[in-house]
């Protein structure tokens, strides 16, 4: 999902929490941190996602995998 929408999955959780429930109707949206797009030369080339602990910990693991911690 992070690759498809070109943004971290955290932004969807934040949008819904701010009163944007329509965000939850987007196809494939999981409003939980942990997914990050992989960028190269300003373009999305893929995504990485982690799940299994808290959303913040999942995102931290994804960042570690990308080397952006």
CHARMM internal coordinates of N, CA and C (Angstrom, degrees):
IC EDIT
DIST 1 N 1 CA 1.4334
DIST 1 CA 1 C 1.5155
ANGL 1 N 1 CA 1 C 111.65
DIST 1 C 2 N 1.3311
ANGL 1 CA 1 C 2 N 117.74
DIHE 1 N 1 CA 1 C 2 N -38.45
DIST 2 N 2 CA 1.4646
ANGL 1 C 2 N 2 CA 120.52
DIHE 1 CA 1 C 2 N 2 CA 179.42
DIST 2 CA 2 C 1.5287
ANGL 2 N 2 CA 2 C 110.57
DIHE 1 C 2 N 2 CA 2 C -59.95
DIST 2 C 3 N 1.3203
ANGL 2 CA 2 C 3 N 116.73
DIHE 2 N 2 CA 2 C 3 N -38.01
DIST 3 N 3 CA 1.4626
ANGL 2 C 3 N 3 CA 120.33
DIHE 2 CA 2 C 3 N 3 CA 179.13
DIST 3 CA 3 C 1.5263
ANGL 3 N 3 CA 3 C 110.77
DIHE 2 C 3 N 3 CA 3 C -71.50
DIST 3 C 4 N 1.3070
ANGL 3 CA 3 C 4 N 116.97
DIHE 3 N 3 CA 3 C 4 N -43.78
DIST 4 N 4 CA 1.4677
ANGL 3 C 4 N 4 CA 121.08
DIHE 3 CA 3 C 4 N 4 CA -178.76
DIST 4 CA 4 C 1.5219
ANGL 4 N 4 CA 4 C 112.07
DIHE 3 C 4 N 4 CA 4 C -59.52
DIST 4 C 5 N 1.3297
ANGL 4 CA 4 C 5 N 116.22
DIHE 4 N 4 CA 4 C 5 N -45.77
DIST 5 N 5 CA 1.4684
ANGL 4 C 5 N 5 CA 120.47
DIHE 4 CA 4 C 5 N 5 CA -176.72
DIST 5 CA 5 C 1.5248
ANGL 5 N 5 CA 5 C 113.01
DIHE 4 C 5 N 5 CA 5 C -97.29
DIST 5 C 6 N 1.3391
ANGL 5 CA 5 C 6 N 117.26
DIHE 5 N 5 CA 5 C 6 N 2.72
DIST 6 N 6 CA 1.4645
ANGL 5 C 6 N 6 CA 124.37
DIHE 5 CA 5 C 6 N 6 CA 174.15
DIST 6 CA 6 C 1.5210
ANGL 6 N 6 CA 6 C 114.20
DIHE 5 C 6 N 6 CA 6 C 56.49
DIST 6 C 7 N 1.3159
ANGL 6 CA 6 C 7 N 115.55
DIHE 6 N 6 CA 6 C 7 N 39.84
DIST 7 N 7 CA 1.4676
ANGL 6 C 7 N 7 CA 120.15
DIHE 6 CA 6 C 7 N 7 CA 178.07
DIST 7 CA 7 C 1.5198
ANGL 7 N 7 CA 7 C 109.58
DIHE 6 C 7 N 7 CA 7 C -160.65
DIST 7 C 8 N 1.3257
ANGL 7 CA 7 C 8 N 116.71
DIHE 7 N 7 CA 7 C 8 N 158.57
DIST 8 N 8 CA 1.4631
ANGL 7 C 8 N 8 CA 119.71
DIHE 7 CA 7 C 8 N 8 CA 177.10
DIST 8 CA 8 C 1.5239
ANGL 8 N 8 CA 8 C 110.99
DIHE 7 C 8 N 8 CA 8 C -61.64
DIST 8 C 9 N 1.3153
ANGL 8 CA 8 C 9 N 116.60
DIHE 8 N 8 CA 8 C 9 N 147.01
DIST 9 N 9 CA 1.4614
ANGL 8 C 9 N 9 CA 119.55
DIHE 8 CA 8 C 9 N 9 CA -179.18
DIST 9 CA 9 C 1.5255
ANGL 9 N 9 CA 9 C 112.36
DIHE 8 C 9 N 9 CA 9 C -65.67
DIST 9 C 10 N 1.3234
ANGL 9 CA 9 C 10 N 117.07
DIHE 9 N 9 CA 9 C 10 N -19.66
DIST 10 N 10 CA 1.4685
ANGL 9 C 10 N 10 CA 121.32
DIHE 9 CA 9 C 10 N 10 CA 177.63
DIST 10 CA 10 C 1.5364
ANGL 10 N 10 CA 10 C 111.49
DIHE 9 C 10 N 10 CA 10 C -56.26
DIST 10 C 11 N 1.3276
ANGL 10 CA 10 C 11 N 117.97
DIHE 10 N 10 CA 10 C 11 N -34.27
DIST 11 N 11 CA 1.4644
ANGL 10 C 11 N 11 CA 120.26
DIHE 10 CA 10 C 11 N 11 CA -176.45
DIST 11 CA 11 C 1.5277
ANGL 11 N 11 CA 11 C 111.72
DIHE 10 C 11 N 11 CA 11 C -63.16
DIST 11 C 12 N 1.3215
ANGL 11 CA 11 C 12 N 117.52
DIHE 11 N 11 CA 11 C 12 N -29.41
DIST 12 N 12 CA 1.4612
ANGL 11 C 12 N 12 CA 119.87
DIHE 11 CA 11 C 12 N 12 CA 179.26
DIST 12 CA 12 C 1.5227
ANGL 12 N 12 CA 12 C 111.00
DIHE 11 C 12 N 12 CA 12 C -71.71
DIST 12 C 13 N 1.3225
ANGL 12 CA 12 C 13 N 116.70
DIHE 12 N 12 CA 12 C 13 N -40.51
DIST 13 N 13 CA 1.4573
ANGL 12 C 13 N 13 CA 121.02
DIHE 12 CA 12 C 13 N 13 CA 176.15
DIST 13 CA 13 C 1.5295
ANGL 13 N 13 CA 13 C 109.63
DIHE 12 C 13 N 13 CA 13 C -61.60
DIST 13 C 14 N 1.3250
ANGL 13 CA 13 C 14 N 116.61
DIHE 13 N 13 CA 13 C 14 N -44.94
DIST 14 N 14 CA 1.4603
ANGL 13 C 14 N 14 CA 120.94
DIHE 13 CA 13 C 14 N 14 CA -179.25
DIST 14 CA 14 C 1.5276
ANGL 14 N 14 CA 14 C 111.33
DIHE 13 C 14 N 14 CA 14 C -64.03
DIST 14 C 15 N 1.3228
ANGL 14 CA 14 C 15 N 117.98
DIHE 14 N 14 CA 14 C 15 N -40.25
DIST 15 N 15 CA 1.4643
ANGL 14 C 15 N 15 CA 121.45
DIHE 14 CA 14 C 15 N 15 CA 179.12
DIST 15 CA 15 C 1.5241
ANGL 15 N 15 CA 15 C 111.26
DIHE 14 C 15 N 15 CA 15 C -64.07
DIST 15 C 16 N 1.3127
ANGL 15 CA 15 C 16 N 116.79
DIHE 15 N 15 CA 15 C 16 N -42.96
DIST 16 N 16 CA 1.4679
ANGL 15 C 16 N 16 CA 120.65
DIHE 15 CA 15 C 16 N 16 CA 179.32
DIST 16 CA 16 C 1.5191
ANGL 16 N 16 CA 16 C 110.09
DIHE 15 C 16 N 16 CA 16 C -66.59
DIST 16 C 17 N 1.3391
ANGL 16 CA 16 C 17 N 116.54
DIHE 16 N 16 CA 16 C 17 N -41.95
DIST 17 N 17 CA 1.4689
ANGL 16 C 17 N 17 CA 119.99
DIHE 16 CA 16 C 17 N 17 CA 179.71
DIST 17 CA 17 C 1.5227
ANGL 17 N 17 CA 17 C 112.51
DIHE 16 C 17 N 17 CA 17 C -65.22
DIST 17 C 18 N 1.3277
ANGL 17 CA 17 C 18 N 117.97
DIHE 17 N 17 CA 17 C 18 N -25.12
DIST 18 N 18 CA 1.4633
ANGL 17 C 18 N 18 CA 121.99
DIHE 17 CA 17 C 18 N 18 CA 178.75
DIST 18 CA 18 C 1.5246
ANGL 18 N 18 CA 18 C 112.25
DIHE 17 C 18 N 18 CA 18 C -86.87
DIST 18 C 19 N 1.3036
ANGL 18 CA 18 C 19 N 117.06
DIHE 18 N 18 CA 18 C 19 N 6.86
DIST 19 N 19 CA 1.4529
ANGL 18 C 19 N 19 CA 119.98
DIHE 18 CA 18 C 19 N 19 CA 177.28
DIST 19 CA 19 C 1.5132
ANGL 19 N 19 CA 19 C 114.04
DIHE 18 C 19 N 19 CA 19 C 97.88
DIST 19 C 20 N 1.3149
ANGL 19 CA 19 C 20 N 117.80
DIHE 19 N 19 CA 19 C 20 N 23.57
DIST 20 N 20 CA 1.4574
ANGL 19 C 20 N 20 CA 121.66
DIHE 19 CA 19 C 20 N 20 CA 178.42
DIST 20 CA 20 C 1.5150
ANGL 20 N 20 CA 20 C 111.21
DIHE 19 C 20 N 20 CA 20 C -108.58
DIST 20 C 21 N 1.3392
ANGL 20 CA 20 C 21 N 118.61
DIHE 20 N 20 CA 20 C 21 N 63.99
DIST 21 N 21 CA 1.4607
ANGL 20 C 21 N 21 CA 120.35
DIHE 20 CA 20 C 21 N 21 CA -175.53
DIST 21 CA 21 C 1.5247
ANGL 21 N 21 CA 21 C 113.99
DIHE 20 C 21 N 21 CA 21 C -62.46
DIST 21 C 22 N 1.3231
ANGL 21 CA 21 C 22 N 118.40
DIHE 21 N 21 CA 21 C 22 N -20.82
DIST 22 N 22 CA 1.4613
ANGL 21 C 22 N 22 CA 120.03
DIHE 21 CA 21 C 22 N 22 CA 179.64
DIST 22 CA 22 C 1.5234
ANGL 22 N 22 CA 22 C 110.97
DIHE 21 C 22 N 22 CA 22 C -62.28
DIST 22 C 23 N 1.3213
ANGL 22 CA 22 C 23 N 117.33
DIHE 22 N 22 CA 22 C 23 N -24.24
DIST 23 N 23 CA 1.4666
ANGL 22 C 23 N 23 CA 121.41
DIHE 22 CA 22 C 23 N 23 CA 177.45
DIST 23 CA 23 C 1.5191
ANGL 23 N 23 CA 23 C 110.61
DIHE 22 C 23 N 23 CA 23 C -57.58
DIST 23 C 24 N 1.3141
ANGL 23 CA 23 C 24 N 117.19
DIHE 23 N 23 CA 23 C 24 N -33.51
DIST 24 N 24 CA 1.4604
ANGL 23 C 24 N 24 CA 121.67
DIHE 23 CA 23 C 24 N 24 CA -178.26
DIST 24 CA 24 C 1.5279
ANGL 24 N 24 CA 24 C 112.38
DIHE 23 C 24 N 24 CA 24 C -68.06
DIST 24 C 25 N 1.3222
ANGL 24 CA 24 C 25 N 117.95
DIHE 24 N 24 CA 24 C 25 N -13.01
DIST 25 N 25 CA 1.4599
ANGL 24 C 25 N 25 CA 120.26
DIHE 24 CA 24 C 25 N 25 CA -179.60
DIST 25 CA 25 C 1.5210
ANGL 25 N 25 CA 25 C 112.91
DIHE 24 C 25 N 25 CA 25 C -91.66
DIST 25 C 26 N 1.3291
ANGL 25 CA 25 C 26 N 118.00
DIHE 25 N 25 CA 25 C 26 N -3.93
DIST 26 N 26 CA 1.4621
ANGL 25 C 26 N 26 CA 120.03
DIHE 25 CA 25 C 26 N 26 CA 177.17
DIST 26 CA 26 C 1.5221
ANGL 26 N 26 CA 26 C 109.56
DIHE 25 C 26 N 26 CA 26 C -66.81
DIST 26 C 27 N 1.3278
ANGL 26 CA 26 C 27 N 117.97
DIHE 26 N 26 CA 26 C 27 N 140.52
DIST 27 N 27 CA 1.4594
ANGL 26 C 27 N 27 CA 120.45
DIHE 26 CA 26 C 27 N 27 CA -178.81
DIST 27 CA 27 C 1.5261
ANGL 27 N 27 CA 27 C 112.07
DIHE 26 C 27 N 27 CA 27 C -59.95
DIST 27 C 28 N 1.3200
ANGL 27 CA 27 C 28 N 116.81
DIHE 27 N 27 CA 27 C 28 N 131.06
DIST 28 N 28 CA 1.4454
ANGL 27 C 28 N 28 CA 122.27
DIHE 27 CA 27 C 28 N 28 CA 175.23
DIST 28 CA 28 C 1.5124
ANGL 28 N 28 CA 28 C 116.25
DIHE 27 C 28 N 28 CA 28 C 75.52
DIST 28 C 29 N 1.3278
ANGL 28 CA 28 C 29 N 117.82
DIHE 28 N 28 CA 28 C 29 N 12.24
DIST 29 N 29 CA 1.4572
ANGL 28 C 29 N 29 CA 120.11
DIHE 28 CA 28 C 29 N 29 CA -177.25
DIST 29 CA 29 C 1.5220
ANGL 29 N 29 CA 29 C 111.04
DIHE 28 C 29 N 29 CA 29 C -81.27
DIST 29 C 30 N 1.3288
ANGL 29 CA 29 C 30 N 114.48
DIHE 29 N 29 CA 29 C 30 N 126.41
DIST 30 N 30 CA 1.4545
ANGL 29 C 30 N 30 CA 122.72
DIHE 29 CA 29 C 30 N 30 CA 172.16
DIST 30 CA 30 C 1.5115
ANGL 30 N 30 CA 30 C 105.63
DIHE 29 C 30 N 30 CA 30 C -120.69
DIST 30 C 31 N 1.3080
ANGL 30 CA 30 C 31 N 116.91
DIHE 30 N 30 CA 30 C 31 N 107.32
DIST 31 N 31 CA 1.4599
ANGL 30 C 31 N 31 CA 121.64
DIHE 30 CA 30 C 31 N 31 CA -172.83
DIST 31 CA 31 C 1.5250
ANGL 31 N 31 CA 31 C 110.87
DIHE 30 C 31 N 31 CA 31 C -81.12
DIST 31 C 32 N 1.3105
ANGL 31 CA 31 C 32 N 115.24
DIHE 31 N 31 CA 31 C 32 N 69.78
DIST 32 N 32 CA 1.4488
ANGL 31 C 32 N 32 CA 121.00
DIHE 31 CA 31 C 32 N 32 CA 179.55
DIST 32 CA 32 C 1.5234
ANGL 32 N 32 CA 32 C 108.72
DIHE 31 C 32 N 32 CA 32 C -148.59
DIST 32 C 33 N 1.3217
ANGL 32 CA 32 C 33 N 117.80
DIHE 32 N 32 CA 32 C 33 N 137.22
DIST 33 N 33 CA 1.4619
ANGL 32 C 33 N 33 CA 119.81
DIHE 32 CA 32 C 33 N 33 CA 177.13
DIST 33 CA 33 C 1.5234
ANGL 33 N 33 CA 33 C 110.71
DIHE 32 C 33 N 33 CA 33 C -62.16
DIST 33 C 34 N 1.3084
ANGL 33 CA 33 C 34 N 115.84
DIHE 33 N 33 CA 33 C 34 N 155.61
DIST 34 N 34 CA 1.4603
ANGL 33 C 34 N 34 CA 120.83
DIHE 33 CA 33 C 34 N 34 CA 177.14
DIST 34 CA 34 C 1.5104
ANGL 34 N 34 CA 34 C 113.21
DIHE 33 C 34 N 34 CA 34 C 136.36
DIST 34 C 35 N 1.3277
ANGL 34 CA 34 C 35 N 117.75
DIHE 34 N 34 CA 34 C 35 N -18.09
DIST 35 N 35 CA 1.4585
ANGL 34 C 35 N 35 CA 121.32
DIHE 34 CA 34 C 35 N 35 CA 179.83
DIST 35 CA 35 C 1.5134
ANGL 35 N 35 CA 35 C 111.10
DIHE 34 C 35 N 35 CA 35 C -108.12
DIST 35 C 36 N 1.3198
ANGL 35 CA 35 C 36 N 116.05
DIHE 35 N 35 CA 35 C 36 N 135.19
DIST 36 N 36 CA 1.4626
ANGL 35 C 36 N 36 CA 121.90
DIHE 35 CA 35 C 36 N 36 CA 179.33
DIST 36 CA 36 C 1.5208
ANGL 36 N 36 CA 36 C 109.95
DIHE 35 C 36 N 36 CA 36 C -134.82
DIST 36 C 37 N 1.3378
ANGL 36 CA 36 C 37 N 117.25
DIHE 36 N 36 CA 36 C 37 N 141.39
DIST 37 N 37 CA 1.4607
ANGL 36 C 37 N 37 CA 119.07
DIHE 36 CA 36 C 37 N 37 CA 174.38
DIST 37 CA 37 C 1.5265
ANGL 37 N 37 CA 37 C 110.09
DIHE 36 C 37 N 37 CA 37 C -74.96
DIST 37 C 38 N 1.3090
ANGL 37 CA 37 C 38 N 116.73
DIHE 37 N 37 CA 37 C 38 N 150.72
DIST 38 N 38 CA 1.4578
ANGL 37 C 38 N 38 CA 122.46
DIHE 37 CA 37 C 38 N 38 CA 173.48
DIST 38 CA 38 C 1.5270
ANGL 38 N 38 CA 38 C 106.29
DIHE 37 C 38 N 38 CA 38 C -99.70
DIST 38 C 39 N 1.3209
ANGL 38 CA 38 C 39 N 115.82
DIHE 38 N 38 CA 38 C 39 N 121.82
DIST 39 N 39 CA 1.4594
ANGL 38 C 39 N 39 CA 121.35
DIHE 38 CA 38 C 39 N 39 CA -175.53
DIST 39 CA 39 C 1.5274
ANGL 39 N 39 CA 39 C 110.55
DIHE 38 C 39 N 39 CA 39 C -111.46
DIST 39 C 40 N 1.3310
ANGL 39 CA 39 C 40 N 116.81
DIHE 39 N 39 CA 39 C 40 N 142.54
DIST 40 N 40 CA 1.4565
ANGL 39 C 40 N 40 CA 123.26
DIHE 39 CA 39 C 40 N 40 CA 173.55
DIST 40 CA 40 C 1.5206
ANGL 40 N 40 CA 40 C 107.66
DIHE 39 C 40 N 40 CA 40 C -145.04
DIST 40 C 41 N 1.3049
ANGL 40 CA 40 C 41 N 116.46
DIHE 40 N 40 CA 40 C 41 N 122.82
DIST 41 N 41 CA 1.4635
ANGL 40 C 41 N 41 CA 121.54
DIHE 40 CA 40 C 41 N 41 CA -178.96
DIST 41 CA 41 C 1.5178
ANGL 41 N 41 CA 41 C 112.46
DIHE 40 C 41 N 41 CA 41 C 54.23
DIST 41 C 42 N 1.3339
ANGL 41 CA 41 C 42 N 116.50
DIHE 41 N 41 CA 41 C 42 N 38.89
DIST 42 N 42 CA 1.4542
ANGL 41 C 42 N 42 CA 121.54
DIHE 41 CA 41 C 42 N 42 CA 177.47
DIST 42 CA 42 C 1.5188
ANGL 42 N 42 CA 42 C 115.05
DIHE 41 C 42 N 42 CA 42 C 77.69
DIST 42 C 43 N 1.3221
ANGL 42 CA 42 C 43 N 117.76
DIHE 42 N 42 CA 42 C 43 N 6.27
DIST 43 N 43 CA 1.4670
ANGL 42 C 43 N 43 CA 121.94
DIHE 42 CA 42 C 43 N 43 CA -179.56
DIST 43 CA 43 C 1.5237
ANGL 43 N 43 CA 43 C 109.97
DIHE 42 C 43 N 43 CA 43 C -119.04
DIST 43 C 44 N 1.3147
ANGL 43 CA 43 C 44 N 115.27
DIHE 43 N 43 CA 43 C 44 N 147.36
DIST 44 N 44 CA 1.4600
ANGL 43 C 44 N 44 CA 120.29
DIHE 43 CA 43 C 44 N 44 CA 176.25
DIST 44 CA 44 C 1.5226
ANGL 44 N 44 CA 44 C 108.63
DIHE 43 C 44 N 44 CA 44 C -78.55
DIST 44 C 45 N 1.3251
ANGL 44 CA 44 C 45 N 115.24
DIHE 44 N 44 CA 44 C 45 N 124.88
DIST 45 N 45 CA 1.4645
ANGL 44 C 45 N 45 CA 119.79
DIHE 44 CA 44 C 45 N 45 CA 179.81
DIST 45 CA 45 C 1.5226
ANGL 45 N 45 CA 45 C 112.32
DIHE 44 C 45 N 45 CA 45 C -112.26
DIST 45 C 46 N 1.3334
ANGL 45 CA 45 C 46 N 116.66
DIHE 45 N 45 CA 45 C 46 N -3.85
DIST 46 N 46 CA 1.4535
ANGL 45 C 46 N 46 CA 120.90
DIHE 45 CA 45 C 46 N 46 CA -179.79
DIST 46 CA 46 C 1.5070
ANGL 46 N 46 CA 46 C 110.06
DIHE 45 C 46 N 46 CA 46 C 166.26
DIST 46 C 47 N 1.3044
ANGL 46 CA 46 C 47 N 116.23
DIHE 46 N 46 CA 46 C 47 N -162.87
DIST 47 N 47 CA 1.4521
ANGL 46 C 47 N 47 CA 120.65
DIHE 46 CA 46 C 47 N 47 CA 179.55
DIST 47 CA 47 C 1.5182
ANGL 47 N 47 CA 47 C 110.30
DIHE 46 C 47 N 47 CA 47 C -154.00
DIST 47 C 48 N 1.3197
ANGL 47 CA 47 C 48 N 114.96
DIHE 47 N 47 CA 47 C 48 N 159.79
DIST 48 N 48 CA 1.4576
ANGL 47 C 48 N 48 CA 121.45
DIHE 47 CA 47 C 48 N 48 CA 176.22
DIST 48 CA 48 C 1.5194
ANGL 48 N 48 CA 48 C 106.97
DIHE 47 C 48 N 48 CA 48 C -131.03
DIST 48 C 49 N 1.3166
ANGL 48 CA 48 C 49 N 116.07
DIHE 48 N 48 CA 48 C 49 N 138.96
DIST 49 N 49 CA 1.4573
ANGL 48 C 49 N 49 CA 120.04
DIHE 48 CA 48 C 49 N 49 CA 179.46
DIST 49 CA 49 C 1.5170
ANGL 49 N 49 CA 49 C 110.74
DIHE 48 C 49 N 49 CA 49 C -141.25
DIST 49 C 50 N 1.3134
ANGL 49 CA 49 C 50 N 114.76
DIHE 49 N 49 CA 49 C 50 N 142.27
DIST 50 N 50 CA 1.4593
ANGL 49 C 50 N 50 CA 121.45
DIHE 49 CA 49 C 50 N 50 CA 179.72
DIST 50 CA 50 C 1.5174
ANGL 50 N 50 CA 50 C 107.88
DIHE 49 C 50 N 50 CA 50 C -130.07
DIST 50 C 51 N 1.3168
ANGL 50 CA 50 C 51 N 116.42
DIHE 50 N 50 CA 50 C 51 N 141.21
DIST 51 N 51 CA 1.4555
ANGL 50 C 51 N 51 CA 121.59
DIHE 50 CA 50 C 51 N 51 CA 176.79
DIST 51 CA 51 C 1.5184
ANGL 51 N 51 CA 51 C 107.88
DIHE 50 C 51 N 51 CA 51 C -145.86
DIST 51 C 52 N 1.3216
ANGL 51 CA 51 C 52 N 116.11
DIHE 51 N 51 CA 51 C 52 N 144.74
DIST 52 N 52 CA 1.4554
ANGL 51 C 52 N 52 CA 118.89
DIHE 51 CA 51 C 52 N 52 CA 176.84
DIST 52 CA 52 C 1.5078
ANGL 52 N 52 CA 52 C 113.52
DIHE 51 C 52 N 52 CA 52 C 150.22
DIST 52 C 53 N 1.3328
ANGL 52 CA 52 C 53 N 117.29
DIHE 52 N 52 CA 52 C 53 N -23.53
DIST 53 N 53 CA 1.4566
ANGL 52 C 53 N 53 CA 120.94
DIHE 52 CA 52 C 53 N 53 CA 176.59
DIST 53 CA 53 C 1.5234
ANGL 53 N 53 CA 53 C 107.38
DIHE 52 C 53 N 53 CA 53 C -125.48
DIST 53 C 54 N 1.3037
ANGL 53 CA 53 C 54 N 119.69
DIHE 53 N 53 CA 53 C 54 N -148.88
DIST 54 N 54 CA 1.4640
ANGL 53 C 54 N 54 CA 119.46
DIHE 53 CA 53 C 54 N 54 CA 177.52
DIST 54 CA 54 C 1.5218
ANGL 54 N 54 CA 54 C 109.53
DIHE 53 C 54 N 54 CA 54 C -72.66
DIST 54 C 55 N 1.3150
ANGL 54 CA 54 C 55 N 117.05
DIHE 54 N 54 CA 54 C 55 N 161.08
DIST 55 N 55 CA 1.4603
ANGL 54 C 55 N 55 CA 120.87
DIHE 54 CA 54 C 55 N 55 CA 178.85
DIST 55 CA 55 C 1.5119
ANGL 55 N 55 CA 55 C 112.57
DIHE 54 C 55 N 55 CA 55 C -57.59
DIST 55 C 56 N 1.3309
ANGL 55 CA 55 C 56 N 116.69
DIHE 55 N 55 CA 55 C 56 N -42.58
DIST 56 N 56 CA 1.4601
ANGL 55 C 56 N 56 CA 120.14
DIHE 55 CA 55 C 56 N 56 CA 179.00
DIST 56 CA 56 C 1.5229
ANGL 56 N 56 CA 56 C 111.27
DIHE 55 C 56 N 56 CA 56 C -62.71
DIST 56 C 57 N 1.3279
ANGL 56 CA 56 C 57 N 116.95
DIHE 56 N 56 CA 56 C 57 N -41.32
DIST 57 N 57 CA 1.4652
ANGL 56 C 57 N 57 CA 120.49
DIHE 56 CA 56 C 57 N 57 CA 178.43
DIST 57 CA 57 C 1.5210
ANGL 57 N 57 CA 57 C 111.08
DIHE 56 C 57 N 57 CA 57 C -68.69
DIST 57 C 58 N 1.3368
ANGL 57 CA 57 C 58 N 116.82
DIHE 57 N 57 CA 57 C 58 N -37.94
DIST 58 N 58 CA 1.4644
ANGL 57 C 58 N 58 CA 120.72
DIHE 57 CA 57 C 58 N 58 CA 176.78
DIST 58 CA 58 C 1.5331
ANGL 58 N 58 CA 58 C 109.70
DIHE 57 C 58 N 58 CA 58 C -59.78
DIST 58 C 59 N 1.3294
ANGL 58 CA 58 C 59 N 116.07
DIHE 58 N 58 CA 58 C 59 N -46.13
DIST 59 N 59 CA 1.4608
ANGL 58 C 59 N 59 CA 120.47
DIHE 58 CA 58 C 59 N 59 CA -179.50
DIST 59 CA 59 C 1.5348
ANGL 59 N 59 CA 59 C 110.90
DIHE 58 C 59 N 59 CA 59 C -64.24
DIST 59 C 60 N 1.3155
ANGL 59 CA 59 C 60 N 116.71
DIHE 59 N 59 CA 59 C 60 N -39.44
DIST 60 N 60 CA 1.4603
ANGL 59 C 60 N 60 CA 120.74
DIHE 59 CA 59 C 60 N 60 CA 178.08
DIST 60 CA 60 C 1.5349
ANGL 60 N 60 CA 60 C 110.28
DIHE 59 C 60 N 60 CA 60 C -60.59
DIST 60 C 61 N 1.3206
ANGL 60 CA 60 C 61 N 116.97
DIHE 60 N 60 CA 60 C 61 N -41.29
DIST 61 N 61 CA 1.4689
ANGL 60 C 61 N 61 CA 120.93
DIHE 60 CA 60 C 61 N 61 CA 178.22
DIST 61 CA 61 C 1.5345
ANGL 61 N 61 CA 61 C 110.77
DIHE 60 C 61 N 61 CA 61 C -66.10
DIST 61 C 62 N 1.3171
ANGL 61 CA 61 C 62 N 117.12
DIHE 61 N 61 CA 61 C 62 N -40.39
DIST 62 N 62 CA 1.4718
ANGL 61 C 62 N 62 CA 120.17
DIHE 61 CA 61 C 62 N 62 CA 177.51
DIST 62 CA 62 C 1.5214
ANGL 62 N 62 CA 62 C 110.77
DIHE 61 C 62 N 62 CA 62 C -62.02
DIST 62 C 63 N 1.3316
ANGL 62 CA 62 C 63 N 116.04
DIHE 62 N 62 CA 62 C 63 N -43.88
DIST 63 N 63 CA 1.4676
ANGL 62 C 63 N 63 CA 119.90
DIHE 62 CA 62 C 63 N 63 CA 178.25
DIST 63 CA 63 C 1.5255
ANGL 63 N 63 CA 63 C 111.28
DIHE 62 C 63 N 63 CA 63 C -61.97
DIST 63 C 64 N 1.3263
ANGL 63 CA 63 C 64 N 115.96
DIHE 63 N 63 CA 63 C 64 N -39.84
DIST 64 N 64 CA 1.4680
ANGL 63 C 64 N 64 CA 119.72
DIHE 63 CA 63 C 64 N 64 CA 177.91
DIST 64 CA 64 C 1.5361
ANGL 64 N 64 CA 64 C 110.29
DIHE 63 C 64 N 64 CA 64 C -62.19
DIST 64 C 65 N 1.3104
ANGL 64 CA 64 C 65 N 116.23
DIHE 64 N 64 CA 64 C 65 N -41.10
DIST 65 N 65 CA 1.4573
ANGL 64 C 65 N 65 CA 120.38
DIHE 64 CA 64 C 65 N 65 CA 178.52
DIST 65 CA 65 C 1.5171
ANGL 65 N 65 CA 65 C 113.15
DIHE 64 C 65 N 65 CA 65 C -63.16
DIST 65 C 66 N 1.3221
ANGL 65 CA 65 C 66 N 115.19
DIHE 65 N 65 CA 65 C 66 N -32.68
DIST 66 N 66 CA 1.4656
ANGL 65 C 66 N 66 CA 119.80
DIHE 65 CA 65 C 66 N 66 CA 178.15
DIST 66 CA 66 C 1.5267
ANGL 66 N 66 CA 66 C 112.45
DIHE 65 C 66 N 66 CA 66 C -85.67
DIST 66 C 67 N 1.3282
ANGL 66 CA 66 C 67 N 115.34
DIHE 66 N 66 CA 66 C 67 N -10.82
DIST 67 N 67 CA 1.4520
ANGL 66 C 67 N 67 CA 119.40
DIHE 66 CA 66 C 67 N 67 CA -178.10
DIST 67 CA 67 C 1.5169
ANGL 67 N 67 CA 67 C 113.01
DIHE 66 C 67 N 67 CA 67 C 76.93
DIST 67 C 68 N 1.3534
ANGL 67 CA 67 C 68 N 116.55
DIHE 67 N 67 CA 67 C 68 N 28.38
DIST 68 N 68 CA 1.4643
ANGL 67 C 68 N 68 CA 120.47
DIHE 67 CA 67 C 68 N 68 CA -177.68
DIST 68 CA 68 C 1.5227
ANGL 68 N 68 CA 68 C 112.56
DIHE 67 C 68 N 68 CA 68 C -115.91
DIST 68 C 69 N 1.3273
ANGL 68 CA 68 C 69 N 117.98
DIHE 68 N 68 CA 68 C 69 N 24.27
DIST 69 N 69 CA 1.4637
ANGL 68 C 69 N 69 CA 119.86
DIHE 68 CA 68 C 69 N 69 CA -179.02
DIST 69 CA 69 C 1.5024
ANGL 69 N 69 CA 69 C 111.73
DIHE 68 C 69 N 69 CA 69 C -77.65
END
COOR INIT
IC SEED 1 N 1 CA 1 C
IC BUILD
